[in-house]
Amino acid sequence: MCGILGTYDIAIEAAGRAAMSDALAHRGPDAAGAWTGPDGTARVWLGHRRLAIIGLSAAANQPFVKDGLVLVFNGEIYNYRQLRSELVAFGVRFRGTSDTEVLLE
């Protein structure tokens, strides 16, 4: 099961955020990602440790960022293939095959 983490309006240096992510490495040994708020000050910071189960390519690594939206997710959407097909019919383009990307759309 993946690990998600984040901070809001807490002053934590980059080394502290890295330590937080490393503490969850056992939850997601396949990839690690982070997103720092749009102003670059880390007022909002999201991290993700990935256990790759669905969408095994790096295209499924999180956080997902698209059109000003940012998402970290830990779960499984059982009918994501059906939802994805419906979205493709509406013209949505996907970069990978993960359920998380379907959720963001």
C-alpha positions as CSV (number, residue, x, y, z in Angstrom):
1,M,0.0,0.0,0.0
2,C,1.4,3.4,-1.0
3,G,2.2,6.1,1.5
4,I,1.1,9.7,1.2
5,L,2.3,12.7,3.2
6,G,2.1,16.4,3.2
7,T,2.4,19.6,5.1
8,Y,0.5,22.8,5.1
9,D,1.8,26.1,6.5
10,I,4.5,24.4,8.5
11,A,8.1,25.5,8.1
12,I,10.1,22.2,7.4
13,E,13.3,22.3,5.5
14,A,13.9,20.1,2.5
15,A,16.0,17.7,4.6
16,G,13.1,17.3,7.0
17,R,10.6,16.6,4.2
18,A,13.0,14.1,2.7
19,A,13.3,12.4,6.1
20,M,9.5,12.2,6.3
21,S,9.4,10.5,2.9
22,D,12.2,8.1,3.8
23,A,10.2,7.1,6.9
24,L,7.5,5.8,4.6
25,A,9.8,4.0,2.2
26,H,8.5,0.6,3.4
27,R,5.0,1.6,2.2
28,G,6.1,2.5,-1.3
29,P,9.5,1.2,-2.3
30,D,9.0,1.5,-6.1
31,A,9.0,5.3,-6.4
32,A,9.1,8.5,-4.5
33,G,7.7,11.9,-5.6
34,A,7.0,15.3,-4.1
35,W,5.3,18.5,-5.1
36,T,6.0,21.9,-3.7
37,G,3.2,24.6,-3.9
38,P,3.1,26.9,-6.9
39,D,4.8,29.8,-5.1
40,G,7.9,27.6,-4.4
41,T,7.9,28.3,-0.7
42,A,6.8,24.8,0.4
43,R,3.8,26.4,2.3
44,V,2.0,23.4,0.7
45,W,4.0,20.3,0.2
46,L,2.8,16.8,-0.9
47,G,4.8,13.6,-1.0
48,H,4.1,10.1,-2.2
49,R,5.8,6.7,-1.8
50,R,4.6,4.3,-4.5
51,L,4.0,0.6,-4.3
52,A,3.3,-0.1,-8.0
53,I,0.3,-2.4,-8.5
54,I,-1.7,-0.7,-11.3
55,G,0.0,1.1,-14.2
56,L,3.4,-0.2,-13.5
57,S,5.3,2.4,-15.7
58,A,6.9,5.6,-14.4
59,A,4.0,7.5,-16.0
60,A,1.9,6.4,-13.0
61,N,4.3,8.0,-10.5
62,Q,2.7,10.6,-8.2
63,P,2.0,13.4,-7.4
64,F,-0.1,13.9,-10.6
65,V,-0.1,17.5,-11.8
66,K,-2.4,18.6,-14.6
67,D,-4.1,21.9,-15.5
68,G,-3.3,23.4,-12.1
69,L,-4.6,20.4,-10.1
70,V,-2.4,18.2,-7.9
71,L,-3.2,14.8,-6.6
72,V,-1.7,12.1,-4.4
73,F,-3.8,9.0,-3.9
74,N,-3.7,5.8,-2.0
75,G,-6.4,3.4,-3.0
76,E,-7.8,1.5,-5.9
77,I,-10.6,2.4,-8.2
78,Y,-12.1,-0.9,-9.3
79,N,-14.0,0.3,-12.4
80,Y,-11.3,2.7,-13.6
81,R,-11.0,1.0,-17.0
82,Q,-14.6,1.7,-17.7
83,L,-14.4,5.3,-16.5
84,R,-11.2,5.8,-18.6
85,S,-13.0,4.5,-21.7
86,E,-15.8,7.0,-21.1
87,L,-13.3,9.8,-20.6
88,V,-11.4,8.9,-23.8
89,A,-14.7,9.0,-25.7
90,F,-15.0,12.6,-24.5
91,G,-11.5,13.4,-25.8
92,V,-9.5,13.1,-22.6
93,R,-5.9,12.2,-23.2
94,F,-3.9,10.1,-20.8
95,R,-0.2,9.7,-20.3
96,G,-0.3,6.3,-18.7
97,T,-2.7,3.6,-17.5
98,S,-3.2,4.2,-13.8
99,D,-6.4,4.5,-11.9
100,T,-5.0,7.7,-10.2
101,E,-4.8,9.5,-13.5
102,V,-8.5,8.6,-14.1
103,L,-9.4,10.0,-10.7
104,L,-7.6,13.3,-11.5
105,E,-9.5,13.6,-14.8
